[in-house]
Structure formats: C-alpha cells, structure tokens
Amino acid sequence: MGPVDLAAKRAWVPSNHQKAARPFGFPLSDALICILRELRKLNPNGSHVFRSTQRSLGKSARFAE
C-alpha cells in the first residue's frame, strides 16, 4: 500500500501527516482512477504521480499498484 493505491481505488494520508498519528484512507472516483492511469502511461517507470523540474515542492504523491 502506498499513498495512492490504484488497485484498491484509495489514497492515503500517512500517519506522520495526521494529527491523530494514524493513516487516513479515502476512496478515489472512477474518473480520477482513469486520469491517474493515463498519467502513469506518460511516465511508466516513475514513482511519483506529479513531477517537477523546478524547486522541491515537498513530498509528492506516489503510485502504488
């Protein structure tokens, strides 16, 4: 399981980003799953959903399958 789990159609906010110190999962819509799968095709070997060549934007969302 990663922050974005396409197979389970869920995304997760890690425990270290939560006040309650527990991971928080929420469902992803079918439309968003389609978008994320298309993004995966643009960068099939990448581990991040969004990339930037600019300054660091902090921790990024990652794919998990």
C-alpha positions in Angstrom: 0.0 0.0 0.0 1.3 3.4 -0.9 -0.2 6.9 -0.7 -2.1 6.2 -4.0 -3.4 2.6 -4.4 -4.9 2.3 -7.9 -5.9 -1.4 -7.4 -7.9 -0.6 -4.2 -9.1 2.8 -5.6 -7.9 4.6 -2.5 -5.5 7.2 -1.5 -3.8 7.5 1.9 -2.5 10.4 4.0 0.4 8.9 6.0 0.2 8.9 9.8 3.1 11.4 10.1 0.8 13.9 8.3 -2.1 13.3 10.6 -2.8 14.9 14.0 -4.2 11.6 15.2 -1.0 9.8 14.1 -3.0 7.2 12.1 -3.0 6.8 8.4 -6.2 8.1 6.8 -7.6 6.4 3.7 -10.2 7.8 1.3 -11.8 6.4 -1.9 -10.9 7.7 -5.4 -13.6 8.2 -8.0 -13.5 6.1 -11.2 -12.9 9.3 -13.2 -9.8 10.0 -11.1 -8.5 6.4 -11.4 -8.8 6.8 -15.2 -6.8 10.1 -15.1 -4.1 8.6 -12.9 -3.8 5.6 -15.2 -3.3 7.9 -18.1 -0.6 9.8 -16.2 1.1 6.5 -15.5 1.4 6.0 -19.2 3.3 9.3 -19.6 5.9 8.1 -17.1 5.7 4.3 -16.7 8.9 3.9 -14.7 8.3 6.9 -12.3 7.2 6.5 -8.8 5.6 10.0 -8.5 2.2 11.0 -9.8 3.4 14.6 -10.4 6.9 15.6 -11.3 8.6 19.0 -11.4 11.9 20.1 -12.7 11.6 23.2 -10.5 12.4 23.6 -6.8 11.2 20.9 -4.5 7.5 21.1 -3.6 7.9 18.8 -0.6 6.7 15.2 -0.5 4.8 14.2 -3.6 2.0 11.7 -4.1 3.4 8.3 -5.2 1.9 5.5 -7.2 1.3 2.0 -5.7 -0.2 -0.9 -7.5 
